[in-house]
Amino acid sequence: MSIEQTINIGLFGFGTVGQGIYQVMKRATNAHAVIRRICVRDINKPRKVTPEPELLTDDESLILNDPDINLIVEVVDSPEASYRIVTSALRKGIPVVSGNKAMIARHLPELIDLQRRYDTALLYDASSCGSIPVIRNLEEYYDNDLLLEVKGILNGSSNYILSRVFDHNEEYADALRRAQELGFAESDPSFDIEGFDSLFKLIIITVHALGVYVAPDRIFTYGISSLSSFDIQYAREKRMKIKLVAQVVKVEPSKFTMFVMPEFVSPSKYIYSVDDEYNGVVIRGECYDRQFMFGKGAGSLPTASSILSDVMARRHGYRYEYKKMNYLELPGYTTDVELRVYLRFTDRMLPDSMPFVRINETYISEHNNYIIGDILLSDLIACRDLLSSPGTFIANIPRFFLDKD
C-alpha cells in the first residue's frame, strides 16, 4: 500500500468499538482512510451512532470480494466469526486489523503462518490494553534478549471493580453492578472477572516479548469472582490492595513462566495506583530496570484510537516481523516454579489436598480460614478444580525481583 493511496476499509462489527472507529475515522482527516462498508448481523438494530444506510450490509462476501477494499478492520464479538473473517481476508491477500484477543490468542501460530504464506499483514495492537501501544513497543523497542518481565493490569473491567472496592469501600456485588451499568462489564462478566481476558492478552504479549507461544490451557488463570469481604479486610490490614495481575517472567536465562491471578500489591509498586478502568504495564529488563506504560485499557474511543494507529501503520507498510521467534535460543516455558500464595477456604480438608512445599502462616476461625504457603505453579494447575470450590479464594504474594524494587 503506497502512502498516497486511500485506505478503503471494510469494517466488520458495529458495536461499542465499531461505532468508536466510525467516529474516530470521521475526525482523522489526515488518515486518508474511509469506511466503504460495514458488515453487521442485524441491519435494522437501533444504534447510538447511525452510519449512512448504504454502508450497512449483512453479507460478508460484499466486503471480502470487493476489489476496492484494501484493508479489513474486524471488531466482532464472536471469536468464531472473527477467525472466519480474518483467515478469509489473509488468504485473499487483504491486510487486517483486529481487536479480538480471544481469537488471536488461540490461533496466533496459524495466523503468523498465513501472513507469511500470503505476504500480507495482521495488526492487533488494540487487542491488548486498548490505547496503550504495548505490542508494537515490545516488537520494536524491546527487540533484544535483555527483557526479564512484563507484568501488569490488563483488564479494565476487573480493575474498575477492585478500585470501587478498595478506594470507595463499596461491596463487591455493588461494584460489579456499577461496572455493568457503565458498560465496563458485560451482563455476563465472567470473561473479565475470571481472568480470561487478561490471559489472552498475556499470550499475545508473550509472543512479542519473548518470541514464544503458549496455548491458553497450559497457563494458570484465576479471577476475582470469589473475592470476599474477609480477603478485602486482610489486604487492608496489610496496607495493600488486591489487583488482578497478569505476568510473564524469566525465572532463569533459558526458562520463563506466566500466569494470571489476583495479587497483593503494596503502595511502592507502580500498579498500586492504577485505578478505575485504566491498565498499567511494567516492563523490566536487565539494563533498564523498570519502565511503565499507563492508559485506558478499554472503552469505545480508546480502543478505536489504537485501531486507527494500526490503520495508519498499514499506510506506511508496517507489519509485525516476529523477529524474536527466529532467535537461535528461545526460552522454554516452565511451571516448575515455586510461588507464595494466600489461600482462603471454608472446607478445612482443602489444605490437606494441596501439595504445599511449606506452610508459612495458618489462621483458623469459625467462619474463615487461610494459610500462606509455598507451592509449585504446576501443582496449582493440577488443583484447578479444588480451587474453584465454594468458599475458596487464592492470591499471589509476589516474590520475583523483590531485591530489585
One Martini backbone bead per residue (centre of mass of N, CA, C, O) as a GRO file, in nm:
protein
  405
    1MET     BB    1   0.092   0.039   0.027
    2SER     BB    2   0.070   0.354  -0.047
    3ILE     BB    3   0.079   0.674   0.087
    4GLU     BB    4  -0.134   0.788  -0.139
    5GLN     BB    5  -0.332   0.580  -0.074
    6THR     BB    6  -0.643   0.495  -0.018
    7ILE     BB    7  -0.819   0.374   0.256
    8ASN     BB    8  -1.035   0.095   0.224
    9ILE     BB    9  -1.282   0.002   0.451
   10GLY     BB   10  -1.376  -0.305   0.602
   11LEU     BB   11  -1.629  -0.338   0.845
   12PHE     BB   12  -1.648  -0.553   1.132
   13GLY     BB   13  -1.857  -0.432   1.330
   14PHE     BB   14  -2.110  -0.221   1.544
   15GLY     BB   15  -2.040  -0.161   1.823
   16THR     BB   16  -1.869   0.004   2.044
   17VAL     BB   17  -1.606   0.000   1.870
   18GLY     BB   18  -1.719   0.048   1.584
   19GLN     BB   19  -1.837   0.328   1.652
   20GLY     BB   20  -1.567   0.451   1.732
   21ILE     BB   21  -1.432   0.422   1.457
   22TYR     BB   22  -1.629   0.598   1.300
   23GLN     BB   23  -1.570   0.858   1.465
   24VAL     BB   24  -1.260   0.872   1.427
   25MET     BB   25  -1.259   0.882   1.113
   26LYS     BB   26  -1.403   1.158   1.093
   27ARG     BB   27  -1.154   1.312   1.238
   28ALA     BB   28  -0.921   1.167   1.053
   29THR     BB   29  -0.810   1.345   0.792
   30ASN     BB   30  -0.496   1.230   0.769
   31ALA     BB   31  -0.554   0.921   0.699
   32HIS     BB   32  -0.687   0.850   0.428
   33ALA     BB   33  -0.963   0.711   0.542
   34VAL     BB   34  -1.236   0.487   0.458
   35ILE     BB   35  -1.562   0.370   0.500
   36ARG     BB   36  -1.729   0.151   0.274
   37ARG     BB   37  -1.813  -0.091   0.482
   38ILE     BB   38  -2.067  -0.257   0.697
   39CYS     BB   39  -2.077  -0.549   0.895
   40VAL     BB   40  -2.380  -0.701   1.013
   41ARG     BB   41  -2.634  -0.884   1.160
   42ASP     BB   42  -2.830  -0.613   1.208
   43ILE     BB   43  -2.945  -0.352   1.032
   44ASN     BB   44  -3.208  -0.261   1.230
   45LYS     BB   45  -3.053  -0.190   1.467
   46PRO     BB   46  -3.025   0.003   1.725
   47ARG     BB   47  -2.811   0.304   1.744
   48LYS     BB   48  -2.612   0.555   1.860
   49VAL     BB   49  -2.472   0.518   1.584
   50THR     BB   50  -2.540   0.652   1.251
   51PRO     BB   51  -2.499   0.542   0.954
   52GLU     BB   52  -2.501   0.514   0.642
   53PRO     BB   53  -2.713   0.297   0.494
   54GLU     BB   54  -2.517   0.206   0.249
   55LEU     BB   55  -2.297   0.066   0.443
   56LEU     BB   56  -2.484  -0.158   0.515
   57THR     BB   57  -2.439  -0.515   0.594
   58ASP     BB   58  -2.493  -0.896   0.599
   59ASP     BB   59  -2.257  -0.947   0.376
   60GLU     BB   60  -1.940  -1.053   0.367
   61SER     BB   61  -1.872  -1.072   0.055
   62LEU     BB   62  -1.894  -0.762  -0.011
   63ILE     BB   63  -1.609  -0.722   0.117
   64LEU     BB   64  -1.413  -0.965   0.038
   65ASN     BB   65  -1.494  -0.905  -0.294
   66ASP     BB   66  -1.385  -0.615  -0.290
   67PRO     BB   67  -1.142  -0.453  -0.483
   68ASP     BB   68  -1.140  -0.167  -0.316
   69ILE     BB   69  -1.070  -0.321  -0.064
   70ASN     BB   70  -0.754  -0.280   0.148
   71LEU     BB   71  -0.903  -0.312   0.442
   72ILE     BB   72  -0.950  -0.490   0.741
   73VAL     BB   73  -1.187  -0.439   1.010
   74GLU     BB   74  -1.207  -0.632   1.320
   75VAL     BB   75  -1.494  -0.617   1.586
   76VAL     BB   76  -1.606  -0.881   1.684
   77ASP     BB   77  -1.722  -1.095   1.932
   78SER     BB   78  -1.679  -1.355   1.777
   79PRO     BB   79  -1.426  -1.581   1.741
   80GLU     BB   80  -1.537  -1.740   1.499
   81ALA     BB   81  -1.592  -1.501   1.312
   82SER     BB   82  -1.313  -1.381   1.323
   83TYR     BB   83  -1.161  -1.620   1.202
   84ARG     BB   84  -1.309  -1.626   0.931
   85ILE     BB   85  -1.242  -1.338   0.839
   86VAL     BB   86  -0.932  -1.329   0.870
   87THR     BB   87  -0.852  -1.579   0.701
   88SER     BB   88  -0.992  -1.492   0.440
   89ALA     BB   89  -0.833  -1.231   0.397
   90LEU     BB   90  -0.544  -1.344   0.397
   91ARG     BB   91  -0.592  -1.540   0.152
   92LYS     BB   92  -0.649  -1.267  -0.030
   93GLY     BB   93  -0.430  -1.040   0.066
   94ILE     BB   94  -0.569  -0.890   0.307
   95PRO     BB   95  -0.537  -0.672   0.533
   96VAL     BB   96  -0.550  -0.668   0.904
   97VAL     BB   97  -0.756  -0.543   1.174
   98SER     BB   98  -0.760  -0.650   1.521
   99GLY     BB   99  -0.947  -0.703   1.857
  100ASN     BB  100  -0.947  -1.030   1.899
  101LYS     BB  101  -0.796  -1.191   2.156
  102ALA     BB  102  -0.913  -1.478   2.158
  103MET     BB  103  -0.848  -1.557   1.868
  104ILE     BB  104  -0.547  -1.488   1.859
  105ALA     BB  105  -0.449  -1.666   2.100
  106ARG     BB  106  -0.552  -1.944   1.969
  107HIS     BB  107  -0.419  -1.871   1.647
  108LEU     BB  108  -0.132  -1.742   1.602
  109PRO     BB  109   0.042  -1.943   1.441
  110GLU     BB  110  -0.147  -1.950   1.194
  111LEU     BB  111  -0.148  -1.641   1.138
  112ILE     BB  112   0.152  -1.619   1.081
  113ASP     BB  113   0.156  -1.816   0.841
  114LEU     BB  114  -0.044  -1.660   0.658
  115GLN     BB  115   0.122  -1.404   0.627
  116ARG     BB  116   0.359  -1.546   0.481
  117ARG     BB  117   0.212  -1.698   0.248
  118TYR     BB  118   0.037  -1.412   0.157
  119ASP     BB  119   0.183  -1.142   0.198
  120THR     BB  120   0.065  -1.021   0.476
  121ALA     BB  121  -0.132  -0.842   0.734
  122LEU     BB  122  -0.153  -0.846   1.103
  123LEU     BB  123  -0.311  -0.624   1.328
  124TYR     BB  124  -0.329  -0.593   1.724
  125ASP     BB  125  -0.300  -0.362   1.944
  126ALA     BB  126  -0.610  -0.354   2.048
  127SER     BB  127  -0.604  -0.640   2.205
  128SER     BB  128  -0.388  -0.487   2.411
  129CYS     BB  129  -0.466  -0.226   2.617
  130GLY     BB  130  -0.580  -0.052   2.403
  131SER     BB  131  -0.412   0.256   2.406
  132ILE     BB  132  -0.166   0.081   2.459
  133PRO     BB  133   0.154   0.032   2.286
  134VAL     BB  134   0.276  -0.266   2.358
  135ILE     BB  135   0.332  -0.438   2.107
  136ARG     BB  136   0.514  -0.248   1.936
  137ASN     BB  137   0.726  -0.207   2.156
  138LEU     BB  138   0.811  -0.503   2.187
  139GLU     BB  139   0.882  -0.546   1.883
  140GLU     BB  140   1.095  -0.291   1.864
  141TYR     BB  141   1.233  -0.176   2.130
  142TYR     BB  142   1.250  -0.489   2.261
  143ASP     BB  143   1.482  -0.616   2.049
  144ASN     BB  144   1.578  -0.842   2.282
  145ASP     BB  145   1.732  -1.048   2.557
  146LEU     BB  146   1.679  -0.839   2.825
  147LEU     BB  147   1.410  -0.935   2.898
  148LEU     BB  148   1.226  -1.026   3.209
  149GLU     BB  149   0.939  -0.853   3.229
  150VAL     BB  150   0.573  -0.872   3.216
  151LYS     BB  151   0.349  -0.656   3.406
  152GLY     BB  152  -0.014  -0.638   3.485
  153ILE     BB  153  -0.300  -0.450   3.404
  154LEU     BB  154  -0.534  -0.582   3.145
  155ASN     BB  155  -0.821  -0.517   3.297
  156GLY     BB  156  -1.070  -0.280   3.336
  157SER     BB  157  -1.311  -0.414   3.478
  158SER     BB  158  -1.173  -0.540   3.730
  159ASN     BB  159  -1.034  -0.276   3.818
  160TYR     BB  160  -1.287  -0.115   3.874
  161ILE     BB  161  -1.400  -0.295   4.095
  162LEU     BB  162  -1.150  -0.282   4.288
  163SER     BB  163  -1.156   0.024   4.320
  164ARG     BB  164  -1.433   0.043   4.458
  165VAL     BB  165  -1.353  -0.130   4.699
  166PHE     BB  166  -1.076   0.020   4.799
  167ASP     BB  167  -1.154   0.343   4.744
  168HIS     BB  168  -1.499   0.322   4.820
  169ASN     BB  169  -1.621   0.085   4.997
  170GLU     BB  170  -1.746  -0.129   4.824
  171GLU     BB  171  -1.919  -0.376   4.730
  172TYR     BB  172  -1.869  -0.609   4.505
  173ALA     BB  173  -2.158  -0.626   4.383
  174ASP     BB  174  -2.186  -0.317   4.342
  175ALA     BB  175  -1.942  -0.279   4.157
  176LEU     BB  176  -2.037  -0.465   3.933
  177ARG     BB  177  -2.299  -0.318   3.870
  178ARG     BB  178  -2.168  -0.050   3.792
  179ALA     BB  179  -1.997  -0.161   3.558
  180GLN     BB  180  -2.243  -0.247   3.390
  181GLU     BB  181  -2.387   0.031   3.369
  182LEU     BB  182  -2.114   0.165   3.228
  183GLY     BB  183  -1.983  -0.073   3.031
  184PHE     BB  184  -1.728  -0.237   3.163
  185ALA     BB  185  -1.942  -0.471   3.190
  186GLU     BB  186  -2.103  -0.741   3.132
  187SER     BB  187  -2.373  -0.930   3.195
  188ASP     BB  188  -2.135  -1.140   3.141
  189PRO     BB  189  -1.832  -1.114   3.336
  190SER     BB  190  -1.639  -1.370   3.324
  191PHE     BB  191  -1.416  -1.293   3.118
  192ASP     BB  192  -1.294  -1.084   3.319
  193ILE     BB  193  -1.311  -1.194   3.630
  194GLU     BB  194  -1.164  -1.483   3.548
  195GLY     BB  195  -0.906  -1.385   3.343
  196PHE     BB  196  -0.926  -1.429   3.023
  197ASP     BB  197  -0.857  -1.158   2.906
  198SER     BB  198  -0.571  -1.150   3.029
  199LEU     BB  199  -0.466  -1.410   2.909
  200PHE     BB  200  -0.481  -1.338   2.604
  201LYS     BB  201  -0.297  -1.094   2.627
  202LEU     BB  202  -0.049  -1.243   2.741
  203ILE     BB  203   0.006  -1.426   2.500
  204ILE     BB  204   0.062  -1.199   2.299
  205ILE     BB  205   0.285  -1.056   2.455
  206THR     BB  206   0.485  -1.300   2.467
  207VAL     BB  207   0.549  -1.319   2.168
  208HIS     BB  208   0.675  -1.016   2.167
  209ALA     BB  209   0.877  -1.055   2.410
  210LEU     BB  210   0.998  -1.382   2.353
  211GLY     BB  211   0.888  -1.571   2.100
  212VAL     BB  212   0.648  -1.734   2.254
  213TYR     BB  213   0.405  -1.991   2.246
  214VAL     BB  214   0.113  -2.032   2.462
  215ALA     BB  215  -0.138  -2.212   2.552
  216PRO     BB  216  -0.409  -2.153   2.750
  217ASP     BB  217  -0.428  -2.446   2.905
  218ARG     BB  218  -0.117  -2.398   3.036
  219ILE     BB  219  -0.240  -2.161   3.213
  220PHE     BB  220  -0.272  -2.000   3.500
  221THR     BB  221  -0.617  -1.911   3.600
  222TYR     BB  222  -0.741  -1.641   3.817
  223GLY     BB  223  -0.992  -1.471   3.973
  224ILE     BB  224  -1.251  -1.246   4.151
  225SER     BB  225  -1.536  -1.387   4.215
  226SER     BB  226  -1.441  -1.496   4.528
  227LEU     BB  227  -1.427  -1.244   4.662
  228SER     BB  228  -1.407  -1.118   4.996
  229SER     BB  229  -1.428  -0.937   5.284
  230PHE     BB  230  -1.192  -1.082   5.415
  231ASP     BB  231  -0.978  -1.024   5.198
  232ILE     BB  232  -1.003  -0.719   5.210
  233GLN     BB  233  -0.926  -0.687   5.508
  234TYR     BB  234  -0.651  -0.816   5.492
  235ALA     BB  235  -0.527  -0.613   5.295
  236ARG     BB  236  -0.571  -0.360   5.470
  237GLU     BB  237  -0.399  -0.453   5.713
  238LYS     BB  238  -0.142  -0.464   5.501
  239ARG     BB  239  -0.156  -0.216   5.307
  240MET     BB  240  -0.327  -0.329   5.058
  241LYS     BB  241  -0.400  -0.448   4.736
  242ILE     BB  242  -0.615  -0.599   4.501
  243LYS     BB  243  -0.506  -0.743   4.192
  244LEU     BB  244  -0.531  -0.821   3.855
  245VAL     BB  245  -0.258  -1.024   3.740
  246ALA     BB  246  -0.025  -1.027   3.472
  247GLN     BB  247   0.256  -1.261   3.389
  248VAL     BB  248   0.592  -1.250   3.252
  249VAL     BB  249   0.887  -1.452   3.349
  250LYS     BB  250   1.217  -1.481   3.406
  251VAL     BB  251   1.381  -1.740   3.597
  252GLU     BB  252   1.585  -1.783   3.362
  253PRO     BB  253   1.754  -1.761   3.072
  254SER     BB  254   1.587  -2.048   2.963
  255LYS     BB  255   1.330  -1.949   3.144
  256PHE     BB  256   0.966  -1.928   3.176
  257THR     BB  257   0.675  -1.767   3.313
  258MET     BB  258   0.301  -1.780   3.354
  259PHE     BB  259   0.021  -1.575   3.489
  260VAL     BB  260  -0.317  -1.546   3.640
  261MET     BB  261  -0.380  -1.336   3.933
  262PRO     BB  262  -0.424  -1.240   4.222
  263GLU     BB  263  -0.272  -0.954   4.404
  264PHE     BB  264  -0.058  -0.826   4.633
  265VAL     BB  265  -0.030  -0.467   4.658
  266SER     BB  266   0.192  -0.228   4.710
  267PRO     BB  267   0.258   0.117   4.722
  268SER     BB  268   0.547   0.082   4.564
  269LYS     BB  269   0.384   0.011   4.320
  270TYR     BB  270   0.271   0.108   4.023
  271ILE     BB  271  -0.013  -0.058   4.018
  272TYR     BB  272  -0.152   0.059   4.272
  273SER     BB  273  -0.248   0.339   4.101
  274VAL     BB  274  -0.426   0.163   3.917
  275ASP     BB  275  -0.741   0.274   3.820
  276ASP     BB  276  -1.019   0.172   3.727
  277GLU     BB  277  -1.011   0.135   3.366
  278TYR     BB  278  -0.717   0.104   3.387
  279ASN     BB  279  -0.391   0.042   3.265
  280GLY     BB  280  -0.080  -0.143   3.359
  281VAL     BB  281   0.272  -0.166   3.247
  282VAL     BB  282   0.556  -0.362   3.329
  283ILE     BB  283   0.894  -0.328   3.217
  284ARG     BB  284   1.172  -0.555   3.242
  285GLY     BB  285   1.533  -0.520   3.259
  286GLU     BB  286   1.870  -0.554   3.289
  287CYS     BB  287   1.946  -0.227   3.208
  288TYR     BB  288   1.640  -0.064   3.277
  289ASP     BB  289   1.464  -0.203   3.461
  290ARG     BB  290   1.184   0.005   3.478
  291GLN     BB  291   0.883   0.031   3.280
  292PHE     BB  292   0.590   0.247   3.221
  293MET     BB  293   0.246   0.181   3.125
  294PHE     BB  294  -0.038   0.409   3.071
  295GLY     BB  295  -0.401   0.350   3.035
  296LYS     BB  296  -0.668   0.296   2.856
  297GLY     BB  297  -0.806  -0.046   2.819
  298ALA     BB  298  -1.095   0.068   2.741
  299GLY     BB  299  -1.331   0.138   2.513
  300SER     BB  300  -1.422   0.297   2.240
  301LEU     BB  301  -1.204   0.528   2.179
  302PRO     BB  302  -0.938   0.399   2.276
  303THR     BB  303  -0.956   0.154   2.083
  304ALA     BB  304  -0.993   0.317   1.821
  305SER     BB  305  -0.714   0.457   1.834
  306SER     BB  306  -0.558   0.192   1.794
  307ILE     BB  307  -0.676   0.120   1.524
  308LEU     BB  308  -0.576   0.376   1.380
  309SER     BB  309  -0.276   0.315   1.419
  310ASP     BB  310  -0.284   0.061   1.239
  311VAL     BB  311  -0.383   0.195   0.985
  312MET     BB  312  -0.137   0.387   0.960
  313ALA     BB  313   0.077   0.166   0.949
  314ARG     BB  314  -0.020   0.052   0.674
  315ARG     BB  315   0.049   0.299   0.504
  316HIS     BB  316   0.370   0.223   0.578
  317GLY     BB  317   0.390  -0.107   0.572
  318TYR     BB  318   0.333  -0.234   0.835
  319ARG     BB  319   0.472  -0.519   1.022
  320TYR     BB  320   0.509  -0.798   1.179
  321GLU     BB  321   0.817  -0.997   1.227
  322TYR     BB  322   0.886  -1.192   1.461
  323LYS     BB  323   1.195  -1.199   1.544
  324LYS     BB  324   1.213  -1.369   1.813
  325MET     BB  325   1.126  -1.646   1.678
  326ASN     BB  326   1.436  -1.653   1.533
  327TYR     BB  327   1.588  -1.730   1.754
  328LEU     BB  328   1.814  -1.967   1.854
  329GLU     BB  329   1.745  -1.906   2.178
  330LEU     BB  330   1.471  -2.001   2.336
  331PRO     BB  331   1.269  -1.991   2.582
  332GLY     BB  332   1.116  -2.197   2.822
  333TYR     BB  333   0.835  -2.327   2.945
  334THR     BB  334   0.743  -2.311   3.302
  335THR     BB  335   0.599  -2.473   3.620
  336ASP     BB  336   0.876  -2.500   3.793
  337VAL     BB  337   0.746  -2.292   4.027
  338GLU     BB  338   0.765  -2.103   4.318
  339LEU     BB  339   0.492  -1.996   4.513
  340ARG     BB  340   0.325  -1.744   4.699
  341VAL     BB  341   0.020  -1.795   4.892
  342TYR     BB  342  -0.319  -1.712   4.940
  343LEU     BB  343  -0.556  -1.925   5.125
  344ARG     BB  344  -0.902  -1.931   5.121
  345PHE     BB  345  -1.129  -2.124   5.342
  346THR     BB  346  -1.388  -2.365   5.455
  347ASP     BB  347  -1.254  -2.629   5.388
  348ARG     BB  348  -1.040  -2.800   5.605
  349MET     BB  349  -0.941  -3.021   5.383
  350LEU     BB  350  -0.800  -2.867   5.153
  351PRO     BB  351  -0.491  -2.843   5.235
  352ASP     BB  352  -0.444  -3.159   5.219
  353SER     BB  353  -0.481  -3.144   4.887
  354MET     BB  354  -0.235  -2.952   4.897
  355PRO     BB  355   0.108  -2.939   4.774
  356PHE     BB  356   0.283  -2.804   4.989
  357VAL     BB  357   0.604  -2.721   5.069
  358ARG     BB  358   0.506  -2.480   5.266
  359ILE     BB  359   0.410  -2.331   5.578
  360ASN     BB  360   0.385  -1.992   5.714
  361GLU     BB  361   0.061  -1.962   5.766
  362THR     BB  362  -0.217  -1.983   6.010
  363TYR     BB  363  -0.588  -1.955   5.995
  364ILE     BB  364  -0.850  -2.014   6.241
  365SER     BB  365  -1.211  -2.009   6.222
  366GLU     BB  366  -1.545  -2.023   6.210
  367HIS     BB  367  -1.563  -1.885   5.895
  368ASN     BB  368  -1.243  -1.834   5.850
  369ASN     BB  369  -0.962  -1.936   5.642
  370TYR     BB  370  -0.593  -1.944   5.629
  371ILE     BB  371  -0.306  -1.966   5.413
  372ILE     BB  372   0.053  -1.945   5.389
  373GLY     BB  373   0.227  -2.063   5.094
  374ASP     BB  374   0.426  -2.296   4.916
  375ILE     BB  375   0.397  -2.354   4.554
  376LEU     BB  376   0.361  -2.506   4.269
  377LEU     BB  377   0.240  -2.422   3.967
  378SER     BB  378   0.171  -2.710   3.872
  379ASP     BB  379  -0.019  -2.763   4.122
  380LEU     BB  380  -0.225  -2.546   4.063
  381ILE     BB  381  -0.317  -2.665   3.797
  382ALA     BB  382  -0.402  -2.947   3.921
  383CYS     BB  383  -0.605  -2.767   4.137
  384ARG     BB  384  -0.841  -2.617   3.997
  385ASP     BB  385  -1.097  -2.754   4.110
  386LEU     BB  386  -1.046  -2.692   4.409
  387LEU     BB  387  -1.034  -2.369   4.365
  388SER     BB  388  -1.358  -2.370   4.271
  389SER     BB  389  -1.462  -2.396   4.535
  390PRO     BB  390  -1.646  -2.303   4.776
  391GLY     BB  391  -1.485  -2.062   4.976
  392THR     BB  392  -1.253  -1.983   4.759
  393PHE     BB  393  -0.923  -1.817   4.764
  394ILE     BB  394  -0.657  -1.679   4.555
  395ALA     BB  395  -0.323  -1.530   4.607
  396ASN     BB  396  -0.051  -1.348   4.528
  397ILE     BB  397   0.287  -1.332   4.662
  398PRO     BB  398   0.536  -1.162   4.573
  399ARG     BB  399   0.897  -1.259   4.458
  400PHE     BB  400   0.984  -1.117   4.215
  401PHE     BB  401   1.235  -0.876   4.230
  402LEU     BB  402   1.255  -0.760   4.529
  403ASP     BB  403   1.567  -0.672   4.518
  404LYS     BB  404   1.487  -0.439   4.277
  405ASP     BB  405   1.261  -0.244   4.433
   0.00000   0.00000   0.00000
